[in-house]
Amino acid sequence: MNGGMKRILVADDDRSALVLMKAALRAAGFAVSVAENGEQALALFRSEAFDLVMLDIDMPGCTGLQVCEDLRREAGDLLPIVMVTGMDDVESVDAAYRAGATDFIAKPISWALIAHRVRYMLRGYQINLDLQSARENNRRLAYFDSLTGAPNRAYFQTILEGAISRHHSEKQAFALLCIDLDNFKRINDTLGHGVGDELLRVVTERLRSELRSCNRQLRHSASEDHCGLSRLGGDEFMILLQDMADPDDACAVADRLITAVSQPMRLAQHDVLVTPSIGIAMCPTDGEDAQTLLRNSDLAMYFAKRRAPGTAALFQPDMSAGALKRLTIEGELRSAIERKQLSVEYQPQYSLGSARIVGLEALLRWKHPALGAVPPAEFIPIAEQTGLIFTVGEWVLRTACAQLVAWQTEGLQPVRVAVNISGLQLVQADFPATVARILRETKLPPRLLELEITETVIVQDDARAIRAIEELQAIGVEIAIDDFGTGQSSFARLSRFPINRLKIDRAFVHRAHMSSADSAIASAMISMAKTLNIEVVAEGIEEMEQLILLQEHCCDLGQGYLLSRPLDPSAARQLLQRAAREEDSSATQRLRRLIA
């Protein structure tokens, strides 16, 4: 309804009644158009906009009831229609309301009151429309994604539960497609969230358009407004394909969707290309309840993404077990920092000559409320594959540096902290700048930070690794090669790297006192490192015989369970306090207390 003068259409075959009605309504400030029969009324309505229609029931030819039915079909519930008649029987009133009338006025009409009746009716109808609009707006906020207009996660649950209910009652099969955009995060981070939002809108429209063109395949009961498509959040979409029992048909639809979405798009003067990975679960083959179907379609999508991004995969039973745990770890790791599930423990490094603490290795730990303690060997590779290693790695570095500064502020002895970094972090062009920034912000002297990189990193890309190491050492940071002896590196190659320390892999330390060959290898490693003026750290010292052998070979530093397990910050603080009190004792006394 417009906000200016209200326009009324009056239809009656009684010309005198029309004249009187028109005069009364115009006198009250309404704009009035009149028709002498039903055909004229329909023609006028279709050519002009009206806020209210008044129809005489008993008109020749096309009756008021027939006109009312036609108007209701064309205008929906947004138009108030008033029936005017001299018939006052109950059947006539019922017929008027069945035809779609909003109200009923009986003749003879009170011309003095008719304008008040119309004005009251328009006001009440506007209130109803406003309430209806408010309810619709609340519904959209609750059930539709504000960015793309697609149904959201809450609405999708309703759609899915309805499909499952129809399956149980009518044995109707369906397919569930889980869609994830392969390189969306990179586009979002490099081009900005504005471009990312526009990309999501374009992808949604492409999916919606392609699904509509598949109508012969998609015999679903979902609204045409979204064609079974929902956005669950971020770059994750779900599609429900009703009445689809053949996996080949579902795969064909998935392939069409991939082709449609993968077309280049121009966004903010950038040519952008994004590909979707799709996982497909069939009901009832792959599950008959919402949780199972969602899990299996998600798992299939994960396999498609890992196998070849931009492809589709049907769920297979052998995708479960370990793969599901891996998928769970990836999803939970994304929010582990925010939920404060990550922590850092510190394992002391001792001088094997003086038995003094010279450093602490920072070790990342993840304790999940449902998964329990997740070993780093399980979640670190996943963090590297998904790119989460950059966020997690920076958090560990900042946490360790800040902790060391906090201990020094308390007056504890300054020791070096060693932080493991991924090869992916090392070769990032801005990694040295990130390290420098963290050192400035935490106020840790650079000489007290050691970065540990694995031997395999320098084997894979030694030119970039050398450049990064040189930039880090220019800041004042020290560098250690971790797990030496496992990456098929040579001392000739190692001599090209400006490193401070070399850590012998625990495998050699573990067997050194039992195997003359391993003992000779460990001795050779220590001797060669010393000729290069590189300190040697032995990892994994667990038995007294290992410690004695390493001392005989003049190994500089050691760490392992025999000397100390990794400690939480509180226990590490107590250890540093105790070490300060024992500073004046002899090396032998310190060593005895250490391994007692």
N, C-alpha and C positions, 0 to 999 in steps of 0.2 A: 504494500500500500504506500502511495506517495505521501509526502508530508504537507502538500498544499491543499487546494480545494478538492474535496472528495467528489468523485464522479459516480453517478448512479445511473443504471440502465433499468427502465421500467417497460415491461411488455404487458399489454392488455388489449383485447379486441373491443372494449368499451371506450369509445373516443372521449366521452364526457369524463369518465373516470381518469383517463390519461391526462386530460387538461387540468383537472383538479389536483391530481398527484404531482404533476410537474410544477404547478404554481406553488403548492405548499412546500415542496422540497427546495425550489429555487429561493423562495422567501427566507428559508432557513440557511441559505448560503451554500447549497450544493449545486454542482453542475449536473444537469439532467439530460439524458437522451431517451427517446421513446420509440417503441416498436409496436405495430398493431397486430402482429402475429408472431408465431414462434420462429419462422424462417427469417424474418427481419431481425429478430432478437439475436439469433446465432450469427448472422452476417455482421451486425454491428459489433458484437463481442469480439469477433475474429479480426476486426479492423481497428479497434480502439481498445484502450485499457480502462477498466472499471474497477472501482473499489467495492461495489455492492450491486447485486442484481435482484430486482423484484419481478416476479412472474405470476400472472393469473393462471390458475390451474386449467380452467375450462376455456381454451382457445381453439378455434377450428383448425383443422389440418394438423400441424405439429403442436401438440398440447404442451402446457407448462411443465408437466411431469417429464415429457420426452426431452424438452429443452434443458431441464434441470439435470437429467442424467448425462446429456452431452457435455454440458458445461463442467460438471463435476469430473468427467473423464479428462477433459482438456486442462482444467485449472487445478485439479487436485484439491487439497484441503485449504488452499490459500485464499479462496473466494467465498465470502458469505452470500448465500442465496436465500431469499425470502419468498415464500409462496403466499399469494393473495387470492382469496376465493370467498364466494358467498356460501359454499357448502361447508357445513359445520359438523358433519358426521365423523365418527371416529375412524372409519375406513379411509376417508379422504385425507385426514391428518396423517394416518399411518403410511399411506401411499406417498405423501409428500416427503416424509422423512426417509422412506426407503429409497426414493429417487435421489436423495442427497441434500435435501433442504436443510438449511441451518436453523430457520425459524418459520413461523406460520402466523399470518395476520388474517383474521376473518372480517368479511364485510358485514354490515356497513362500516366503513372506515371513518375514524374520527380525524378529520383533516387538521384539526388544531394540535393533535397529539402525534401525528404520523412522523413529523420531523424529529421530535424528541425520541421516538421509538427507534428510528434509523440511527440517530447519533449515538444512542446508548448501545445499540447493537454493534456499530463500528468500533466503539471504544472497547467493548468487551472482547470483540474478535481480535483487536490489536493486542490486548493483554494476553490472550491465548497464543497468538502468533509469537509474541515476545518470549513467553514461557517455553513454547515449542523450540524457538531459536536457541534459547539458553540451554535447554536440555540437549539439543543437537550439538551445540558448541561444547558442552561438558562431555558429551559422548565422544566427540572427536578428540578432545584433549586426553581422554582416558584410554581410547582404543586405537588412535591413529597417530602415526609418526608425523610430527610437525614439520620436518624437513622435506620429506618425500611424499607425504599424503597417503602412504601405504599403511595397512593395518600394522600395529605394533605387536610386541611380544604377548601382551595380555589378550588382545583380540585373536592372535594366532592360536593361542591355547584353546580358545572357544571353537575356532574353526576346526582344529585338529580333533578335539573331543567329539564334535559333531560328526566328523567323518568316521571316527572309531565307533561311535554309537550306531551309525548307519551300517557299518560293516557287520556288527554283531547282530543287528536285526534283519538286514536285507542281504547279508553276505556280499556286500559291495567292496571290491578291492580298490586300493588306491596306492599312489606313489608319493613319497616325500623326498623333496630335493633340498639339500643344504648347500648354499652358495656362499663362497668367500672370495673376495677380490685379492689376487695374489700380491700385487705390489702397491696396494693402497697406502700403507703407512709411509713408504718412501715418497710417494707423490704428496701426501699430506704434509710431511716434514719439510720437503724441499720447496714446494710451491705455495704452501700456506693452507690454513683451514678453510679459507673462503673458496679456493679452488677445489679442495677436497669435498666441501659441501655440494658445490655445483656438479662435481663428478658423480656423487651419489644420486643426485636428482636425475642426471642424464642416464645413468645405469638403470635406475628404477623405471624410467619411461621406456627404455629399450626392452627391458624384461617384460613390462606390461604390454607393450605393442606386439612383441613376438608371441606372447601367450595368447593374445586375442586372435592372432592369425592362425593359431593352432586349435581353434574352436572345435573343429571336427574330431580332434583327438581328446580335447579337454571337456568332456561332458560332466562338468562339476556343478555343484549347487551353490558355489560361492558367488558373491556379487560381481557383476561385470566391471564394477569400479576398480577392482583389484585383481580379478582373474586368478584368485588363489595365491597371490603374492603377498608376502609380509616382510617387513624389515625388523629384525630382532634387535638391532643396535650396531653401531660401528659400521663395518663393511660386510655384515652377515645378513643374508636374506634366506627366507624359507619359501618354498612353493609346494602347494598341495595339489596333486593331479587326481581328481576324482574319477571313479569308474575306470581305472586303468590297472589291468591285471598282468599285462605282458611287459616284462623288464625291457625288451627291445624297444617298445614304444616309448617308455620313459627315457631310455638312452637317446632315442632320436630327438625327443623334445629337448633334452639337455644339450645335445650337440648344436641344435638350432639356437638355443639361448647363448651358448659360448660364442658362436659365430657373430651373433647380433651385438653382444657386449664388447667383443674384442675389436670392433671397428674403431679406428682412430677418432679422437674427438678434439675439437679446438676449444680450449678453455683459457681465458685471460691471456690471449696471445701466445699460448703454449700448445704445441701438439702433444696430446697425452694419449698413451696407450695403456689400457688395463685389461687383464685377462681374469676370468672367473674359474675357480676350481669348484666342481660340483660333486657332492656325494649323494647317492640314491639308496633309499631304503623302501622296500615294498611291503605293504600290508596285505595279507597276513604272513607272508613268507619270512620277513625279517623282524616281526614283532606285531603284537596286537594291543599294545598299550602305548600311551604317549611317551613315557620315559624311555622305553626300549627303542622305539622308532626314532626319536630325536637323537639318542646316543649313537645308534647305528648309522644314521645318515651323516652325522657329524664325523664319525670315525671313517666312513667311506670318503668324505670330503678331504679329510686329513691325508688319507692314502693317495688320493688323486693329486693333491698338492705336492706331496713328497715325491711321487713317482714322476710326474711331469706337469708342472703348473699349466693351467689353461685346458685341463681335460676333465672328464667325468669318470666316476668309478661306482660300480654297484657294490653294495655291502656284501662281504663274504664272511662266513663264520670264522675263518682263520685270521681275521683282522682283530680279534678280541685279545684278551689277556694282557700281554706285555705292551702291545700297541695302545690299548686303552689307557693303561697307566701312563704311558708316555704322553698321550694326548692330554690326560688330566694334569700332569706335571706342567706341560706347556701353558695350559689355561690358568692354572693357579699361580704359576711363577710371575705372571704379568702383574698381579696385585700383591705379591709377597712383601715388597718394600712398603707399600702403602699400609698394609695390615700389620706391619712390624713383626713379620715372621722370620726375617733374616737377622742373623747376628754374626759376630766375629769372635773367634777364640784365638788365643795367642800361644804358640809353642816356643819355648825358649831355645836359643842357640847358644851353646857354651864354647868357650875356648878350651880345647882339650889339654892345653898346657897349663893354664892357670885355674881352670874350673870356674871361671867367672862368666856371668851372663854378658854377652856382647850384642845380642840381638833377639828379636821376637818375630816369628813368622806369623802373619795374619792369615787365618784360615776361615773361609766362609762356611757358615752353617745355616741350614734351613729346617725349621721345625714347623710342620704343618699340623693343624688341629685334627685332621682326618687321616692324612697320609703318614703322620709321625715324622721321624727324622729322615729326611730325604738325603741320601749320600750325594756329595758333590759330583762323583763320577756319573751319576744319573742325570742331574739337572744342568751341569755346566755345558755338556755337549748340546743339549737342547737350547740353552740360552745362546750359544754361538750360532746355531742353525737358524734361529728365529730373529736374531739381532738384539735380543734382550741383554746380551752380554755387555753392551755399551752402557746401559743404565745400571745394571747390577755391578759391573766392574768399577764404574765411577763411585757408586755408593760405598763399596768396600774400601776403595782408596781413601775417600774422604773420612770414613769412619775410623780407619786405622790411624791416619795422620792426626785427627782431632783427639783420639784417645791418648796417643803418645804425648801430645802437647799438654793434655790435662794432667797426666802423671808428672810431667816435668814441673808444671805449675805447683804441684803439691810438694816439690823438693826431691822427688825421686831421681835416681841417676839417669842421665840420658843414654838410651840405647837405640840401636838401629831397628827399624821396623821393615820387614820384607813383605811385599805384597805381590801375589801372583797376578800376572796380566795375560790376557789372551793374545794370540798372534793377530787376531782381527783388530784388537785395540791398538797394538803396536804399529801396524801399517796404516792406520788412519792418519791423514795429513795433519789433523789438528790435535793429535794425542799429546805431543810435548807441550802444546799451549794449555791443554786441559790440566796436565800435571802441574805446570807452573802456577796456574790459577788456584788450584786446590792448596798448594803449598802457601801461597800468599794469604788465602782466606783462613787457613788453619794456623798460620804462623809457625809451621814446622820448618826448621832449618833443612835445606835440601840434602845435606850430607847424611842426615839420619833416615832418609828414605832409600830403600833398595827395591828395585823392580825385578821380579823373577820372570824370565821367559823360558819356554821349553826349547830344548835343542832342535826339535823338528821345525820350529819357526825359522831359524837361520838356515836350515837345509833347504826349505821350500823357496825362500825368497831372500837370499842373503844381501842383495844390493839395497833393497828397501829397508831391511832390518838394520843394516849398518848405518844407513842415513838416520833412521829413527833413534838408534842408540847414541849416535854422536850428538844429536840435538838434545837428548835427555841428559847426557853427561855434561853438556855445555851449561845446563841449568844447575848442575851440581849433584844430580841424582846418581846413585850407584846401581850397577847392573849385575845380575847373577844369571848364569845359565843353569836351568833346572833339569833334572832327570838326565844328566849327561851319561852317555854310554848306550842310550836306547835309540838315538836318532841317526845312526850311521854317519856321524860327523867325525872329522879328523882334527888333530891338534893343528895341522897346517891351516885348515879352514878357520879354526878357532882363533888362531893368532891374528887374523885380520879384524877381529872384533875387539873394540876397546871395552873389555869387561873387567869387573873387579873380583868376581867370585865364580866358582864352579861347584855345583852340587852333584856329588856322585849319586847315581840312582840307587835306591834302597835295595834293589835286587843284588847288586854286587856286594853291598855291605852285609846283607843277610847271609850270603854263602861264603864270605871271605875267610871265616875261621874254620870252615869245614872243607874247603876246596883249595888246594895249593894253586890251581889255575886262577880262580877268582881272587885269591889273595895277591897273586902276582899282577893281575890286571889292575886291582885297586892301587897297589904300590906304584905301578907304572903311571897311572893317571895322576896320582899325587905328585910324583917326581916331575912329570912333564908340565903340570900346571905351575909348579914352583919355578921351573926354568923360564916360564912366561910371566913370572911375577904375579900370578893369580892365586888368591886364597882358595882353599878347598874346604868344602862343607860336606860332611858325611851324613846322609839321611837314614832314618830307620834303625838307629842303634837300639837294640832291644836286649842284648845279652852282654855280660861282663867281658866275655872272650872277644867280642867284636870291638869293644872299647879299647881293650889292651892292645889288640892288633893294630888298630888305627893310630894309637899313640906311638907304637913302635915304628909305624910308617911316617910319623911326623905330620899327620893330618892336622890342619889348623883348627877347624871347628866341627862341632857335631850336634845333632839333635835326634831325639827318639824317645820311645817310652821308657827306656832305662833311666834317662836323665830327667824327663818330665813329659807328661801327657799334655795335649793342648788344654789351656786354661781359659775359663771365662774371665771377663775384665776384672771382676772382684778378686778372684784367686791370683791372677797375674799381678795385680797391684800388691797383694800380700807377699808374693814371691820377690818382687823388686824391693820391698821394704826389708825383708829378711836378708836379701843379698847385701843391702847397704850395711846392715849390722855386722855381717860376717867379713867385711872388707879386709880387716886386719889379720884374719886367720891365714894359715898356710894353705897352699894349693892342695896338699894331701888331705888336710882337715876338711876343706870345702868339698873335695871329691867324695870323701867318705860320707859326709852328711847328705851329699847329693844323691848317692845311690843306696843309702841305707834303707 
